[in-house]
Amino acid sequence: RISRCREYGGILFQGGRVRRAGIKEMTARIKRFFIESRQELRHVNWPTRREAVRLTLIVIGMSVVLAAFLGGLDLLFSSIIKNVIVL
């Protein structure tokens, strides 16, 4: 039995001794992770379908505006560079 150990990945540290966690311990930790993750997801305040669609459209719209802005800057700077090179 291990008392007062700290877990880091698959390695257990106890008073200067190091040992690899066994298959049963790793399986138990993985199972505990999924159980706790499922419990945590039950606490999430999920958006309604309407909110999700609205926010998705906002993100798509902002992406298009930003793409147009960056495309305009690229066009502007590329034309400036072409004119400088020609001179």
N, C-alpha and C positions, 0 to 999 in steps of 0.2 A: 504494500500500500504506500502511495506517495502522499506525503503531507506537505502543505505549504509550497506547492510547486507553481511555477509560472510557465505558461504555454506560449511558444513562439512557433507557429507553423506546425510541423510534425515533430518538433523536438521539445522534450520536457527538461527543464532545468531545476535541480534540487540541490541546494547546498554545495555547489561546485561540481556536482556530478551531472553528466549529460547522457541522455539515452533517447533513442528514437521511439516515437509512439507506435504502439502495435496496431495491427489491422483493426481490431475491435474498437480501440480508442478512436482511430481515424474515422471509422464508420459511424460511431456514436456522435462524433463532433459534426460530421457532415449532416447526419439526420437532425441533430439539434439546430444546425444552421437553417435548414429548410423549414423546420417547425417554427422557429422564431421569425423567419422571414414572412411566412404565411400569416402569423399573428400580427406582425407589423403592418402588412398590407391591409388588414381589416380596419386599421385605424386611419387609413388614408382618406382624405376628403376628396373623392373623385368628382371631376366636373361633369355637368350634365352634357348631353349630346349637343345642345344648342351652344353652350359655352365653348365646347371643344371645337365645333365648326367655326364659330366666330373668331376664336384665337388662332386657329389654323389659317383662316383667310387673312388675318392681320399679319401673320408671319410671312405668308406668300407675298402679300402686297408690299411689305417692307423689303423683302428680298428683291423684288422686281425694281423698286425704286432705287435701292442701293446698287443693283447691277447696272441700271441706266446711268446713274451718277458716275460710277467707276468707269463705265464704258465711255462716257463723255470726257472724263479726265484723260483717259488713255488716248482718245482721238485727238484731243487738244495737244497733249504733250508730244504725241508722235508727229503731228503736223509741225510743231515748233522745231523738233529735232531735225526733221527732213529739211526745213527751210534753213536751219543753221548749217547743216552739212553741205547743202547746195552752194551757199555763199562761201 
